[in-house]
Amino acid sequence: MNRRGPGLLGAVARTAVVAGTASAVSGRVQQRQQQKWGAQQEAAQQEAARQQAAPVQAAPPAPPADDLIDRLERLAELKKQGILTDAEFEVQKAKILGG
């Protein structure tokens, strides 16, 4: 008999090697994808936690009481000098007091 190829046993061995290699490559690809998706999910969770932990931006702090008093006194002086009308004085006073 004249053999030209690896024969039946060689073909089976080659098929097993190819199948094993494909299986190993497929497993490695799947592992990499899971790592990648896990990292993305972890990053998303960290971002969500960071946003939840971020302090809510509060209203700007009120000016110190001394500043309010000074501003009201200047406003009263302008009214006393006749520069502001009663209505203008009330509007500006409401602005200073935040109301």
ZADO-942069 format. One record per residue (C-alpha): residue in one letter; x negated, y negated, z; residue number from 1; chain. Coordinates in pm, whole numbers, plus 32768, in hexadecimal, padded with zeros to 4 digits. Each point is the difference from the previous one (the first is absolute). Layout:
N
resn = A&c1 = X&c2 = Y&c3 = Z&resi = NUM&chain = A
...
This chain:
99
resn = M&c1 = 8000&c2 = 8000&c3 = 8000&resi = 1&chain = A
resn = N&c1 = 7F89&c2 = 7EA9&c3 = 7FAA&resi = 2&chain = A
resn = R&c1 = 804A&c2 = 7EF2&c3 = 8106&resi = 3&chain = A
resn = R&c1 = 8015&c2 = 7E9D&c3 = 7F8D&resi = 4&chain = A
resn = G&c1 = 8081&c2 = 7F49&c3 = 8136&resi = 5&chain = A
resn = P&c1 = 7FFF&c2 = 801E&c3 = 8174&resi = 6&chain = A
resn = G&c1 = 8107&c2 = 810D&c3 = 7FFA&resi = 7&chain = A
resn = L&c1 = 8130&c2 = 8023&c3 = 80DB&resi = 8&chain = A
resn = L&c1 = 7F49&c2 = 7FE5&c3 = 814A&resi = 9&chain = A
resn = G&c1 = 7F45&c2 = 7EC7&c3 = 7F8D&resi = 10&chain = A
resn = A&c1 = 8144&c2 = 7F5D&c3 = 7F8A&resi = 11&chain = A
resn = V&c1 = 80A4&c2 = 8047&c3 = 814F&resi = 12&chain = A
resn = A&c1 = 7ED4&c2 = 7F70&c3 = 80B8&resi = 13&chain = A
resn = R&c1 = 7FFD&c2 = 7ECA&c3 = 7F27&resi = 14&chain = A
resn = T&c1 = 8176&c2 = 7FCF&c3 = 8035&resi = 15&chain = A
resn = A&c1 = 7FD1&c2 = 8021&c3 = 8177&resi = 16&chain = A
resn = V&c1 = 7EE8&c2 = 7EFD&c3 = 7FFE&resi = 17&chain = A
resn = V&c1 = 80CD&c2 = 7F0C&c3 = 7F30&resi = 18&chain = A
resn = A&c1 = 8133&c2 = 8031&c3 = 80DC&resi = 19&chain = A
resn = G&c1 = 7F33&c2 = 7FD8&c3 = 813D&resi = 20&chain = A
resn = T&c1 = 7F5B&c2 = 7EC6&c3 = 7F7F&resi = 21&chain = A
resn = A&c1 = 814E&c2 = 7F6D&c3 = 7F97&resi = 22&chain = A
resn = S&c1 = 8091&c2 = 8052&c3 = 8153&resi = 23&chain = A
resn = A&c1 = 7EDA&c2 = 7F60&c3 = 80B5&resi = 24&chain = A
resn = V&c1 = 800E&c2 = 7EC7&c3 = 7F29&resi = 25&chain = A
resn = S&c1 = 8177&c2 = 7FE5&c3 = 802D&resi = 26&chain = A
resn = G&c1 = 7FDE&c2 = 8026&c3 = 8179&resi = 27&chain = A
resn = R&c1 = 7EF2&c2 = 7EF6&c3 = 800D&resi = 28&chain = A
resn = V&c1 = 80D0&c2 = 7F0F&c3 = 7F2E&resi = 29&chain = A
resn = Q&c1 = 812A&c2 = 8039&c3 = 80E3&resi = 30&chain = A
resn = Q&c1 = 7F27&c2 = 7FC6&c3 = 8134&resi = 31&chain = A
resn = R&c1 = 7F7B&c2 = 7EB9&c3 = 7F73&resi = 32&chain = A
resn = Q&c1 = 815E&c2 = 7F89&c3 = 7FAB&resi = 33&chain = A
resn = Q&c1 = 8079&c2 = 804E&c3 = 815F&resi = 34&chain = A
resn = Q&c1 = 7EDB&c2 = 7F43&c3 = 8094&resi = 35&chain = A
resn = K&c1 = 8043&c2 = 7EDA&c3 = 7F1C&resi = 36&chain = A
resn = W&c1 = 8175&c2 = 7FFB&c3 = 804C&resi = 37&chain = A
resn = G&c1 = 7FB9&c2 = 802C&c3 = 8172&resi = 38&chain = A
resn = A&c1 = 7F14&c2 = 7ED7&c3 = 7FF9&resi = 39&chain = A
resn = Q&c1 = 8100&c2 = 7F2E&c3 = 7F47&resi = 40&chain = A
resn = Q&c1 = 8110&c2 = 8061&c3 = 80F5&resi = 41&chain = A
resn = E&c1 = 7F1D&c2 = 7FB5&c3 = 8128&resi = 42&chain = A
resn = A&c1 = 7FAA&c2 = 7EAB&c3 = 7F6E&resi = 43&chain = A
resn = A&c1 = 8171&c2 = 7FB5&c3 = 7FD0&resi = 44&chain = A
resn = Q&c1 = 8049&c2 = 8065&c3 = 8166&resi = 45&chain = A
resn = Q&c1 = 7EE5&c2 = 7F28&c3 = 8083&resi = 46&chain = A
resn = E&c1 = 807F&c2 = 7ED7&c3 = 7F37&resi = 47&chain = A
resn = A&c1 = 8160&c2 = 8033&c3 = 8087&resi = 48&chain = A
resn = A&c1 = 7F7A&c2 = 8014&c3 = 8164&resi = 49&chain = A
resn = R&c1 = 7F31&c2 = 7EC6&c3 = 7FC9&resi = 50&chain = A
resn = Q&c1 = 8131&c2 = 7F44&c3 = 7F81&resi = 51&chain = A
resn = Q&c1 = 80CE&c2 = 8071&c3 = 8129&resi = 52&chain = A
resn = A&c1 = 7EED&c2 = 7F9A&c3 = 80F1&resi = 53&chain = A
resn = A&c1 = 7FD2&c2 = 7EAB&c3 = 7F60&resi = 54&chain = A
resn = P&c1 = 8091&c2 = 7EF5&c3 = 80E1&resi = 55&chain = A
resn = V&c1 = 8135&c2 = 7F53&c3 = 7F89&resi = 56&chain = A
resn = Q&c1 = 7FA8&c2 = 7EA0&c3 = 7FA2&resi = 57&chain = A
resn = A&c1 = 8092&c2 = 7F20&c3 = 810C&resi = 58&chain = A
resn = A&c1 = 8080&c2 = 7EA1&c3 = 7FD7&resi = 59&chain = A
resn = P&c1 = 7EF4&c2 = 7EF8&c3 = 8015&resi = 60&chain = A
resn = P&c1 = 7FB8&c2 = 7F9C&c3 = 8165&resi = 61&chain = A
resn = A&c1 = 80B2&c2 = 7ECE&c3 = 8085&resi = 62&chain = A
resn = P&c1 = 7F27&c2 = 7ECE&c3 = 802B&resi = 63&chain = A
resn = P&c1 = 7F8E&c2 = 7FBC&c3 = 8163&resi = 64&chain = A
resn = A&c1 = 80F5&c2 = 7F43&c3 = 80DC&resi = 65&chain = A
resn = D&c1 = 7F14&c2 = 7ED5&c3 = 8013&resi = 66&chain = A
resn = D&c1 = 8004&c2 = 7FE2&c3 = 7E86&resi = 67&chain = A
resn = L&c1 = 817D&c2 = 800A&c3 = 7FFC&resi = 68&chain = A
resn = I&c1 = 8015&c2 = 7EF2&c3 = 8106&resi = 69&chain = A
resn = D&c1 = 7F07&c2 = 7F25&c3 = 7F43&resi = 70&chain = A
resn = R&c1 = 80C1&c2 = 8029&c3 = 7EBC&resi = 71&chain = A
resn = L&c1 = 814D&c2 = 7FB1&c3 = 80AA&resi = 72&chain = A
resn = E&c1 = 7F6B&c2 = 7ECD&c3 = 80A6&resi = 73&chain = A
resn = R&c1 = 7F7B&c2 = 7F80&c3 = 7EB2&resi = 74&chain = A
resn = L&c1 = 8154&c2 = 8043&c3 = 7F65&resi = 75&chain = A
resn = A&c1 = 80AF&c2 = 7F41&c3 = 8118&resi = 76&chain = A
resn = E&c1 = 7F0D&c2 = 7EE0&c3 = 7FD0&resi = 77&chain = A
resn = L&c1 = 8053&c2 = 7FF2&c3 = 7E8B&resi = 78&chain = A
resn = K&c1 = 8173&c2 = 7FF5&c3 = 8055&resi = 79&chain = A
resn = K&c1 = 7FC2&c2 = 7EF2&c3 = 8108&resi = 80&chain = A
resn = Q&c1 = 7F44&c2 = 7F2F&c3 = 7F00&resi = 81&chain = A
resn = G&c1 = 8126&c2 = 801F&c3 = 7F11&resi = 82&chain = A
resn = I&c1 = 7F3D&c2 = 80C9&c3 = 7EFF&resi = 83&chain = A
resn = L&c1 = 80EB&c2 = 812B&c3 = 8027&resi = 84&chain = A
resn = T&c1 = 8179&c2 = 7FFA&c3 = 8015&resi = 85&chain = A
resn = D&c1 = 80B9&c2 = 80D0&c3 = 8103&resi = 86&chain = A
resn = A&c1 = 8056&c2 = 8104&c3 = 7EF6&resi = 87&chain = A
resn = E&c1 = 7E97&c2 = 8015&c3 = 7F83&resi = 88&chain = A
resn = F&c1 = 7F87&c2 = 801D&c3 = 8167&resi = 89&chain = A
resn = E&c1 = 80ED&c2 = 8125&c3 = 8044&resi = 90&chain = A
resn = V&c1 = 7F98&c2 = 80B4&c3 = 7EC0&resi = 91&chain = A
resn = Q&c1 = 7E8D&c2 = 7FDE&c3 = 804D&resi = 92&chain = A
resn = K&c1 = 8034&c2 = 805F&c3 = 816C&resi = 93&chain = A
resn = A&c1 = 80B5&c2 = 813E&c3 = 7F92&resi = 94&chain = A
resn = K&c1 = 7EDC&c2 = 8053&c3 = 7F18&resi = 95&chain = A
resn = I&c1 = 7F04&c2 = 7FD1&c3 = 8117&resi = 96&chain = A
resn = L&c1 = 80C9&c2 = 80D5&c3 = 80F2&resi = 97&chain = A
resn = G&c1 = 8030&c2 = 810B&c3 = 7EF5&resi = 98&chain = A
resn = G&c1 = 8176&c2 = 7FEB&c3 = 7FEA&resi = 99&chain = A
